[in-house]
Amino acid sequence: MAGSLKDQLFKAGLASKKQVKQVELDQRKQSKQGKKNKAQDDNHTAAAIEAARLEKQQKDRALNEARQLEQAQRAAQAEIRQLVEQHRIALPAQGDIRYQFLSLGKVKQLWINAELQRQLANKTLVLVCVNNRFELVPQAIGERIIQRDPDAVIQEDTERRDKIAAEEAEYAEYQIPDDLDW
């Protein structure tokens, strides 16, 4: 019983030469087909690996850009804090004039003196919001802060003020009667 199964079947007369050759031919075809499929599978696998590598590179690049942007924003905020700390104008302990302004859609107020009010009106001082605190700094420092973060400096809505002034100028020539009751 030392031969292969097909040799044993052929010797026993259970299979003919034609059947043995057909089985060998089928086995060779399957072997070659398996090699072709394996090569195709290798190509598909290599393509999938390459696609995954490219996708990972894109994700890494996007994460790196986001990380760098966040780091730049933190550095800009640190520079703004440092500029404000070095150049802020001290608010008076007892201000006699209430200065009101808009911050994020809400009306806020600071108590200032007449000199600070004059400087704010002349735009030699600007109002800056840092760490949820409002500070006054010189206008040149305010411009440097605007370069780093435009939202940190609280600016007046001059367009709206000019529009209101223009509307009032239209009606300035009309006199309102003294006896008019509302």
C-alpha positions as CSV (number, residue, x, y, z in Angstrom):
1,M,0.0,0.0,0.0
2,A,2.8,2.3,-0.8
3,G,1.3,4.2,-3.8
4,S,-1.1,7.1,-4.2
5,L,-4.8,6.5,-4.0
6,K,-5.2,6.9,-7.8
7,D,-2.5,4.3,-8.4
8,Q,-4.2,1.9,-6.0
9,L,-7.6,2.5,-7.7
10,F,-6.0,2.0,-11.2
11,K,-4.3,-1.3,-10.1
12,A,-7.5,-2.5,-8.5
13,G,-9.3,-1.8,-11.8
14,L,-11.8,0.7,-10.3
15,A,-10.5,3.6,-12.4
16,S,-9.3,3.7,-16.0
17,K,-6.3,5.6,-17.4
18,K,-8.5,8.2,-18.9
19,Q,-10.1,8.9,-15.6
20,V,-6.7,9.1,-13.9
21,K,-5.4,11.6,-16.5
22,Q,-8.6,13.7,-16.2
23,V,-8.2,13.9,-12.4
24,E,-4.5,14.9,-12.8
25,L,-5.5,17.5,-15.4
26,D,-8.2,18.9,-13.1
27,Q,-5.7,19.0,-10.2
28,R,-3.2,21.0,-12.4
29,K,-5.9,23.4,-13.4
30,Q,-6.9,24.0,-9.8
31,S,-3.3,24.5,-8.8
32,K,-2.7,27.1,-11.6
33,Q,-6.0,28.8,-10.8
34,G,-5.1,29.0,-7.2
35,K,-1.8,30.6,-8.1
36,K,-3.6,33.2,-10.3
37,N,-6.1,33.9,-7.6
38,K,-3.3,34.2,-5.1
39,A,-1.6,36.8,-7.3
40,Q,-4.8,38.7,-7.7
41,D,-5.4,38.6,-4.0
42,D,-1.9,39.9,-3.4
43,N,-2.6,42.7,-5.8
44,H,-5.9,43.5,-4.1
45,T,-4.3,43.3,-0.7
46,A,-1.4,45.6,-1.8
47,A,-3.9,48.1,-3.2
48,A,-6.0,48.1,-0.1
49,I,-2.8,48.6,2.1
50,E,-1.8,51.5,-0.1
51,A,-5.2,53.1,0.1
52,A,-5.2,52.7,3.9
53,R,-1.8,54.2,4.1
54,L,-2.8,57.2,2.0
55,E,-6.0,57.7,4.1
56,K,-3.9,57.6,7.3
57,Q,-1.5,60.1,5.9
58,Q,-4.4,62.5,5.1
59,K,-5.9,62.1,8.5
60,D,-2.5,62.7,10.1
61,R,-1.9,65.8,8.0
62,A,-5.4,67.1,8.9
63,L,-4.8,66.4,12.6
64,N,-1.3,68.1,12.5
65,E,-2.8,71.2,10.8
66,A,-5.5,71.4,13.4
67,R,-2.9,71.0,16.2
68,Q,-0.7,73.7,14.7
69,L,-3.7,76.1,14.3
70,E,-4.7,75.5,18.0
71,Q,-1.1,76.1,19.1
72,A,-0.9,79.3,17.1
73,Q,-4.2,80.5,18.6
74,R,-2.9,79.8,22.1
75,A,0.4,81.6,21.4
76,A,-1.6,84.7,20.1
77,Q,-3.8,84.7,23.2
78,A,-0.6,84.6,25.4
79,E,0.9,87.5,23.4
80,I,-2.4,89.5,23.9
81,R,-2.4,88.8,27.6
82,Q,1.2,89.9,27.9
83,L,0.6,93.1,25.9
84,V,-2.4,94.0,28.0
85,E,-0.5,93.3,31.3
86,Q,2.4,95.5,30.2
87,H,0.4,98.4,28.7
88,R,-2.9,98.6,30.5
89,I,-4.3,101.9,31.9
90,A,-5.4,101.6,35.5
91,L,-9.1,102.2,36.0
92,P,-9.9,104.6,38.8
93,A,-11.0,103.2,42.1
94,Q,-14.0,105.6,42.2
95,G,-15.1,106.4,38.7
96,D,-17.8,109.0,38.4
97,I,-18.9,108.3,34.8
98,R,-20.5,105.1,33.7
99,Y,-19.1,104.1,30.3
100,Q,-21.4,101.6,28.5
101,F,-20.4,99.4,25.6
102,L,-21.5,96.2,23.8
103,S,-19.7,92.9,24.3
104,L,-21.0,89.8,22.6
105,G,-24.4,91.4,22.2
106,K,-24.7,92.4,25.9
107,V,-24.4,95.9,27.3
108,K,-21.5,96.1,29.8
109,Q,-20.3,99.0,31.8
110,L,-17.1,100.4,33.3
111,W,-16.8,103.3,35.8
112,I,-14.3,105.8,34.5
113,N,-13.3,109.4,35.1
114,A,-13.6,112.4,32.7
115,E,-10.0,112.1,31.4
116,L,-10.5,108.4,30.4
117,Q,-13.8,109.3,28.8
118,R,-12.1,112.0,26.7
119,Q,-9.4,109.6,25.6
120,L,-11.9,107.0,24.7
121,A,-13.9,109.5,22.7
122,N,-10.8,110.7,20.9
123,K,-9.8,107.0,20.3
124,T,-6.5,107.3,21.9
125,L,-7.5,104.5,24.2
126,V,-9.2,101.2,23.2
127,L,-11.1,98.7,25.3
128,V,-9.9,95.1,25.3
129,C,-11.5,92.0,26.7
130,V,-8.9,89.5,28.0
131,N,-9.9,86.5,30.3
132,N,-13.4,87.9,30.7
133,R,-12.0,91.2,32.0
134,F,-12.1,94.6,30.4
135,E,-9.0,96.7,30.2
136,L,-8.0,100.0,28.6
137,V,-4.8,100.1,26.5
138,P,-3.3,102.7,24.2
139,Q,-4.5,102.8,20.6
140,A,-1.2,101.6,19.2
141,I,-1.3,98.5,21.4
142,G,-4.9,98.0,20.4
143,E,-3.8,97.8,16.8
144,R,-1.2,95.1,17.6
145,I,-3.9,93.2,19.5
146,I,-6.3,93.4,16.5
147,Q,-3.6,91.8,14.3
148,R,-3.5,88.8,16.6
149,D,-7.2,88.6,17.4
150,P,-9.7,91.1,16.0
151,D,-12.4,89.9,18.5
152,A,-10.4,90.8,21.6
153,V,-10.8,94.6,21.0
154,I,-14.2,96.0,21.6
155,Q,-14.9,98.5,18.8
156,E,-17.8,100.9,18.4
157,D,-20.3,100.3,15.7
158,T,-19.4,103.5,13.8
159,E,-21.5,102.5,10.7
160,R,-24.6,102.3,12.8
161,R,-23.8,105.6,14.6
162,D,-23.2,107.4,11.3
163,K,-26.5,105.9,9.9
164,I,-28.4,107.2,12.9
165,A,-26.8,110.6,12.7
166,A,-27.7,110.8,9.0
167,E,-31.3,109.9,9.7
168,E,-31.5,112.6,12.5
169,A,-29.9,115.1,10.1
170,E,-32.8,114.5,7.6
171,Y,-35.4,115.6,10.2
172,A,-33.3,118.4,11.8
173,E,-35.0,121.1,9.7
174,Y,-38.5,120.0,10.9
175,Q,-39.6,121.7,14.1
176,I,-41.5,119.8,16.7
177,P,-44.3,121.8,18.2
178,D,-44.0,122.6,21.9
179,D,-47.6,121.7,22.7
180,L,-47.4,118.2,21.2
181,D,-48.6,115.5,23.6
182,W,-47.6,112.0,23.1
